[in-house]
Amino acid sequence: MLELAVLGLLHESPLHGYELRQRLKATLGTFRAFSYGSLYPTLRRMRDAGWIAEDEGNADVVAGAPPLTGRRGKVVYKLTAEGKERLAELLAEAGPSAWEDETFGVHFAFFGQTAPEVRVRILEGRRTRLEERREGVRASLARTRSRLDRYTLQLQEHGLESVEREVRWLTELIETERRSATPQTDPSTHPTTGRGAP
């Protein structure tokens, strides 16, 4: 997940280490706790794999980055050709790993760089996963409702409402994606000439 986030952000532009940390926090913080301690080992591994490169000479070009001391304050990270290929592979993944709570949000954050058909597959997979969860919660509530105290019951019902709300949201997104993928025809134009019918 961190690899996808780093590659996706660097695809937009090279980033100074500080700026990269801030952007990752904004992107990943919504979906899970982000540890800065995991960032630099990941960056080293990605550099060793040839997916990113470090440029120590152009740190000044990154707007908004405060002056920092030490080596990390001078490094600008940028995507390599191999990194673009790796990003394309990660963005094309539409299987179960992209539907899970831990990874769906990060995939969704980079939907602007994802192919339309992959977006739909991920959204449909996520919806199916949540529908299964919803049915499990409903079945559990039906079995245990009479034995739950009112606070536990409210918590269970709140969880069910949250899942139902996300299922509705996903359904709307899927419908929007499908509509935007369908070519729109203008009924005022002639089907063969493209001009108004006589």
C-alpha positions as CSV (number, residue, x, y, z in Angstrom):
1,M,0.0,0.0,0.0
2,L,2.8,2.4,0.9
3,E,4.5,1.6,-2.4
4,L,1.4,2.4,-4.4
5,A,1.0,5.7,-2.5
6,V,4.6,6.8,-3.0
7,L,4.7,5.9,-6.7
8,G,1.3,7.5,-7.3
9,L,2.4,10.8,-5.6
10,L,5.7,10.8,-7.4
11,H,3.9,10.2,-10.7
12,E,2.3,13.6,-10.2
13,S,5.6,15.4,-9.6
14,P,9.0,14.9,-8.0
15,L,8.8,15.6,-4.2
16,H,11.2,16.7,-1.5
17,G,11.2,14.3,1.4
18,Y,9.3,16.6,3.6
19,E,6.6,17.3,1.0
20,L,6.3,13.5,0.3
21,R,5.8,12.8,4.0
22,Q,3.1,15.5,4.2
23,R,1.3,14.2,1.1
24,L,1.5,10.6,2.3
25,K,0.1,11.7,5.7
26,A,-2.8,13.4,4.0
27,T,-3.4,10.4,1.7
28,L,-2.9,7.5,4.0
29,G,-3.9,9.1,7.3
30,T,-7.5,9.0,6.2
31,F,-7.4,5.2,5.8
32,R,-4.9,4.1,8.5
33,A,-2.3,5.2,10.9
34,F,0.8,6.1,8.9
35,S,4.2,5.6,10.5
36,Y,7.1,7.8,9.3
37,G,9.4,5.1,10.6
38,S,8.2,2.9,7.7
39,L,8.7,5.5,5.0
40,Y,12.5,5.7,4.7
41,P,13.1,1.9,4.6
42,T,10.4,1.7,2.0
43,L,12.0,4.5,-0.1
44,R,15.4,2.7,0.2
45,R,13.9,-0.5,-1.0
46,M,12.1,1.2,-3.9
47,R,15.4,3.0,-4.8
48,D,17.3,-0.3,-4.8
49,A,14.6,-1.8,-7.0
50,G,15.1,1.0,-9.5
51,W,11.5,2.4,-9.1
52,I,12.6,5.8,-7.8
53,A,15.7,7.9,-7.9
54,E,17.1,10.5,-5.5
55,D,18.3,13.8,-6.7
56,E,20.2,15.9,-4.2
57,G,20.9,18.8,-6.5
58,N,17.3,20.1,-7.0
59,A,15.9,20.3,-3.5
60,D,15.2,24.0,-4.0
61,V,12.6,23.3,-6.8
62,V,10.0,21.8,-4.5
63,A,7.7,24.6,-3.4
64,G,6.6,24.9,0.2
65,A,9.3,22.7,1.7
66,P,10.9,24.2,4.7
67,P,14.7,24.3,4.9
68,L,15.9,21.2,6.6
69,T,19.2,20.0,7.8
70,G,20.9,16.7,7.2
71,R,20.9,14.6,4.1
72,R,17.1,13.8,4.1
73,G,16.4,17.5,3.9
74,K,18.2,17.8,0.6
75,V,16.8,14.8,-1.3
76,V,14.1,15.1,-4.0
77,Y,12.5,11.8,-5.0
78,K,11.4,11.2,-8.5
79,L,9.9,8.3,-10.5
80,T,12.0,6.3,-12.9
81,A,10.8,4.5,-16.1
82,E,10.8,1.2,-14.1
83,G,8.8,3.0,-11.4
84,K,6.1,4.0,-13.9
85,E,5.9,0.4,-15.0
86,R,5.5,-0.8,-11.4
87,L,2.9,1.9,-10.8
88,A,0.9,0.7,-13.8
89,E,1.1,-2.9,-12.4
90,L,-0.2,-1.8,-9.0
91,L,-3.0,0.3,-10.5
92,A,-4.1,-2.6,-12.7
93,E,-4.6,-4.9,-9.7
94,A,-8.3,-5.3,-9.3
95,G,-8.5,-8.5,-7.3
96,P,-9.4,-9.1,-3.6
97,S,-6.4,-7.3,-2.2
98,A,-7.8,-4.1,-3.7
99,W,-11.2,-4.5,-2.0
100,E,-10.0,-4.8,1.6
101,D,-10.4,-2.1,4.3
102,E,-6.6,-1.6,4.5
103,T,-6.0,-1.1,0.7
104,F,-9.3,0.1,-0.9
105,G,-8.9,3.7,0.2
106,V,-5.4,4.0,-1.2
107,H,-6.5,2.5,-4.6
108,F,-9.4,4.9,-4.5
109,A,-7.1,7.9,-3.9
110,F,-5.4,7.1,-7.2
111,F,-8.5,6.3,-9.3
112,G,-7.6,9.4,-11.4
113,Q,-4.6,7.4,-12.7
114,T,-6.5,4.1,-12.9
115,A,-8.1,2.7,-16.1
116,P,-12.0,3.0,-16.1
117,E,-12.6,-0.8,-16.3
118,V,-10.2,-1.4,-13.4
119,R,-12.0,1.2,-11.3
120,V,-15.4,-0.5,-11.9
121,R,-13.9,-4.0,-11.0
122,I,-12.5,-2.6,-7.8
123,L,-15.7,-0.8,-6.9
124,E,-17.8,-3.9,-7.6
125,G,-15.5,-6.2,-5.7
126,R,-15.5,-3.8,-2.7
127,R,-19.3,-3.7,-2.8
128,T,-19.6,-7.5,-3.0
129,R,-17.3,-7.7,0.0
130,L,-19.4,-5.3,2.0
131,E,-22.6,-6.9,1.0
132,E,-21.2,-10.2,2.4
133,R,-20.2,-8.4,5.6
134,R,-23.7,-6.7,5.9
135,E,-25.4,-10.1,5.6
136,G,-23.2,-11.5,8.3
137,V,-23.9,-8.7,10.7
138,R,-27.6,-9.0,10.0
139,A,-27.6,-12.7,10.7
140,S,-25.6,-12.2,13.9
141,L,-28.0,-9.5,15.1
142,A,-31.0,-11.7,14.4
143,R,-29.4,-14.5,16.5
144,T,-28.1,-12.4,19.4
145,R,-30.4,-9.3,19.6
146,S,-32.3,-10.5,22.6
147,R,-29.1,-11.2,24.5
148,L,-27.4,-7.9,23.9
149,D,-27.5,-4.9,26.2
150,R,-28.7,-1.7,24.6
151,Y,-25.2,-0.2,24.2
152,T,-23.8,-3.2,22.4
153,L,-26.9,-3.4,20.3
154,Q,-26.6,0.3,19.3
155,L,-22.9,-0.3,18.4
156,Q,-23.9,-3.3,16.2
157,E,-26.7,-1.3,14.5
158,H,-24.3,1.6,14.0
159,G,-21.8,-0.7,12.3
160,L,-24.6,-2.1,10.1
161,E,-25.7,1.4,9.1
162,S,-22.1,2.3,8.2
163,V,-21.8,-0.7,5.9
164,E,-25.2,0.0,4.3
165,R,-24.2,3.6,3.7
166,E,-21.0,2.5,2.0
167,V,-22.8,0.0,-0.2
168,R,-25.1,2.8,-1.4
169,W,-22.2,5.1,-2.0
170,L,-20.4,2.4,-4.0
171,T,-23.5,1.6,-6.0
172,E,-23.8,5.3,-7.0
173,L,-20.1,5.4,-8.0
174,I,-20.4,2.3,-10.1
175,E,-23.5,3.7,-11.9
176,T,-21.6,7.0,-12.5
177,E,-18.6,5.1,-13.9
178,R,-20.7,3.1,-16.2
179,R,-22.6,6.1,-17.4
180,S,-19.4,8.0,-18.1
181,A,-18.0,4.9,-20.0
182,T,-21.1,4.8,-22.3
183,P,-20.8,7.2,-25.3
184,Q,-23.5,9.8,-25.1
185,T,-25.4,10.6,-28.3
186,D,-27.0,13.8,-29.1
187,P,-30.6,13.1,-30.4
188,S,-30.6,16.3,-32.3
189,T,-27.9,15.1,-34.7
190,H,-28.4,12.8,-37.6
191,P,-26.9,9.4,-36.9
192,T,-24.8,9.2,-40.1
193,T,-23.9,12.8,-41.0
194,G,-23.6,14.2,-37.5
195,R,-25.7,17.1,-38.7
196,G,-29.2,17.9,-37.8
197,A,-31.7,15.8,-39.7
198,P,-33.5,17.6,-42.6
